[in-house]
Amino acid sequence: MTTPATLALFSAKPYDRQYFDAVCAAHNLPLTLTYFEPHLDATTVALAKGFNAVCAFVNDTCSAPVLSALAANNIHTLALRCAGFNNVDLPAAKQHGIQVVRVPAYSPHAVAEHAVALMMSLNRHTHRAYNRVREGNFNLNALVGFDFFGKTVGVIGTGKIGVVLGTIMQGFGCRVLAFDPHENPEALAAGMTYVDLPTLFAKSDIISLHCPLTPQTHHLINADTLTKMKPGVMIINTSRGATVDTQAVIEALKSGQVGALGLDVYEEEEALFFEDLSSQVIQDDTFSRLLTFPNVMITGHQAFLTREALTNIATTTLTNVVQCLQGQPCANQVLCPA
């Protein structure tokens, strides 16, 4: 590239601009960055015309029509500033010669620590206690929690985040069970014990999801698997929303089978998360129902949101883009499965 290449970033927020601009300047990268607030989809893809590359986020739509439009505008680099790529039609990307790259690891500590924050808040009811005290109510009724020490935590997905989560929970004195189709030596070295899913469901007091969204993990938590869990189980999801069947979990919350639910993701979050809807009526009745439970805590996909993670995301994403545009091999390329 003899002149700076141009990169269009969709679903851009102020923190994206802050960290991407800082990294681009600090490393003197040959890129010109343009930020678009709208999501990338079939109605906004025309904004990418004239750019050399496009950067997308978790709730952008990278469908076959969108990829076809990008290719028609001679854009053959799609950089995801996230780890997941379930929103990308990989066969269509391959067909149109579009190279898809991602950020496989930005800060496993950020996501794992947020999962623990959800656990701690739900267990000790700090969200409810906070509101009570602000209203001058110092009554402790219905704020009883439990000691984490001696409890069993089930970790589904033992990549970097799952291993960090398991290590943290062992620091609380928990027994940590793990499930993953591929055992991670780091998890074993950290003292995590691999079991099959039925055993993990039956033995765990707390279950934390750290797996990608695949056909095998879609609705992994469902009406059937919920019946196999301990009554009163706590479920935490900081992975992908569709790994949990929301309607099934609502029924389990109503029956008491699920004692607490912490979500940083939601299977229909595209119409909600990352936007300020405080002056509007939320149209998603299922999400609104979740908000009525006192033992449910939902955050808006913020587990990744630390200074360290944002710096790593920007650095890796921009490095990926430069490598692709310069024709260099990129270790973070997402290949279409055979």
HELIX and SHEET records of a PDB file:
HELIX    1   1 PRO A   14  ALA A   26  1                                  13    
HELIX    2   2 VAL A   45  ALA A   48  5                                   4    
HELIX    3   3 ALA A   64  ALA A   72  1                                   9    
HELIX    4   4 LEU A   90  GLN A   95  1                                   6    
HELIX    5   5 PRO A  108  ARG A  124  1                                  17    
HELIX    6   6 THR A  126  ARG A  134  1                                   9    
HELIX    7   7 LYS A  160  GLY A  171  1                                  12    
HELIX    8   8 PRO A  185  ALA A  189  1                                   5    
HELIX    9   9 LEU A  197  LYS A  203  1                                   7    
HELIX   10  10 ALA A  223  THR A  227  1                                   5    
HELIX   11  11 GLY A  241  THR A  243  5                                   3    
HELIX   12  12 THR A  246  SER A  255  1                                  10    
HELIX   13  13 GLU A  269  ALA A  271  5                                   3    
HELIX   14  14 ASP A  285  LEU A  290  1                                   6    
HELIX   15  15 ARG A  307  LEU A  325  1                                  19    
SHEET    1   A 5 LEU A  31  TYR A  35  0                                        
SHEET    2   A 5 ALA A   5  LEU A   9  1                                        
SHEET    3   A 5 ALA A  53  ALA A  56  1                                        
SHEET    4   A 5 THR A  77  LEU A  80  1                                        
SHEET    5   A 5 GLN A  99  VAL A 101  1                                        
SHEET    1   B 7 THR A 193  TYR A 194  0                                        
SHEET    2   B 7 ARG A 175  PHE A 179  1                                        
SHEET    3   B 7 THR A 152  ILE A 156  1                                        
SHEET    4   B 7 ILE A 206  LEU A 209  1                                        
SHEET    5   B 7 VAL A 233  ASN A 237  1                                        
SHEET    6   B 7 VAL A 258  LEU A 263  1                                        
SHEET    7   B 7 VAL A 296  ILE A 298  1                                        
END                                                                             
